[in-house]
Amino acid sequence: GDIVTTIEPTVEGYLEKVLNDTYTQWHPDEIGGIIINPQNGEIISLALLPTFDPNNTSEVKNPKVFSNSLVEHIYEMGSIMKPLTMAMGFDSGNFTPSSTYDDTGTMILNGKTIGNYDRKARGITSMQQLLSQSLNIGAATIALKVGSTTMSDYFSKYGFGEKTGIDLPDEATGMIRNLKSGREIDVATAAYGQGISVSPIEMVRALSILANGGYLIKPHLVKEIDSVLGGVSKTTLERNGPILKKQTTIDVTKMLIEIVDTALKHGDIKMDRYTIAAKTGTAQIADRINGGYYPDRYLHSFFGYFPAYNPRFLIFLYQVYPKGAQYASETLTNPFDNLTKFLINYYNIPPDR
């Protein structure tokens, strides 16, 4: 029969253009993006560079391009993990949106030092500033207070460490075994997206929980199959949960809106008539040869959803080792902003504020 996909060709073309422009500017080893409906798991578009022409594979020099990294590879995702850590803190009852903590700038755990991106202490700090300034010590504080057992339970409920079941081949499984190591350093670093690895599609599914009010969805590209013998077989939509209390997702969403309104590019991408929730992530890349991490290589990630309190779309972007910039806010904010404005105009989404 005929396979009817969820892909919207015009949106797919624009995503590919945005990724190509970003690839040309920052020269990453790879760059990818996914646009999904977080309510039901329908993937509107997905793309990856470098790519190849399936009608002319003889010119491919690096066979790695045949892999779909969005599904088949896993990465340490960095600070886009922090909103999920924050949600865990609220949902478990250990923290509230009005909680504060003492930010010491650095922390020694199991003989190793972790710290904020600038190693500077902030003193008494709010939950909002933890996210707005993307403070590692704050995320670690939440994780250590919640504890490894509860954290492992929440991250498993987010779908980390298992396949999403997406209808694409060779899906990878994330690695979150560090959460059960019994070492505080592993729990603390996982809270800000280091030391555990997940696939982009795994990350998108988990982040969709924040956008849709607390439910785990199944990402998919096949909408229906129209049989040559007649009849239509529609994809069964999966929505399990709730994984998080609805109020938890509302509280975290409000904080992510504040990031866009005031922190991202100093509020320059704020849209007066639309609520946009978003967060950047910058992760160190592991040195597989010498151990540890490269001092100058980073994975940049970015996610956002809108209209924030009843989202039509969630956008996820990432790139591996972009050249000439350290932080994801420098390289992925404008691509996200361009995609958001395009989708709002293309679908004529009504304003929500």
Stockholm file with secondary structure:
# STOCKHOLM 1.0

chainA/1-353         GDIVTTIEPTVEGYLEKVLNDTYTQWHPDEIGGIIINPQNGEIISLALLPTFDPNNTSEVKNPKVFSNSLVEHIYEMGSIMKPLTMAMGFDSGNFTPSSTYDDTGTMILNGKTIGNYDRKARGITSMQQLLSQSLNIGAATIALKVGSTTMSDYFSKYGFGEKTGIDLPDEATGMIRNLKSGREIDVATAAYGQGISVSPIEMVRALSILANGGYLIKPHLVKEIDSVLGGVSKTTLERNGPILKKQTTIDVTKMLIEIVDTALKHGDIKMDRYTIAAKTGTAQIADRINGGYYPDRYLHSFFGYFPAYNPRFLIFLYQVYPKGAQYASETLTNPFDNLTKFLINYYNIPPDR
#=GR chainA/1-353 SS CEEEESCCHHHHHHHHHHHHHHHHHHCCSEEEEEEECTTTCBEEEEEEESCCCTTCGGGCSCGGGGSCHHHHCCBCCGGGGHHHHHHHHHHTTSCCTTCEEEECSEEEETTEEEECTTCCCCEEEEHHHHHHTTCHHHHHHHHHHHCHHHHHHHHHHTTTTSCCCCSSSSCCCCBCGGGGSCCHHHHHHHHTTCSCBBCHHHHHHHHHHHHTTSCEECCBSEEEEECTTSCEEECCCCEECCSSCHHHHHHHHHHHHHIIIIIGGGGTTCCTTSCCEEEEEEEEEECTTTSSEEEEEEEEEEEEEESTTSCSEEEEEEEESCSSCSSHHHHTHHHHHHHHHHHHHHTTCCCCC
#=GC SS_cons         CEEEESCCHHHHHHHHHHHHHHHHHHCCSEEEEEEECTTTCBEEEEEEESCCCTTCGGGCSCGGGGSCHHHHCCBCCGGGGHHHHHHHHHHTTSCCTTCEEEECSEEEETTEEEECTTCCCCEEEEHHHHHHTTCHHHHHHHHHHHCHHHHHHHHHHTTTTSCCCCSSSSCCCCBCGGGGSCCHHHHHHHHTTCSCBBCHHHHHHHHHHHHTTSCEECCBSEEEEECTTSCEEECCCCEECCSSCHHHHHHHHHHHHHIIIIIGGGGTTCCTTSCCEEEEEEEEEECTTTSSEEEEEEEEEEEEEESTTSCSEEEEEEEESCSSCSSHHHHTHHHHHHHHHHHHHHTTCCCCC
//
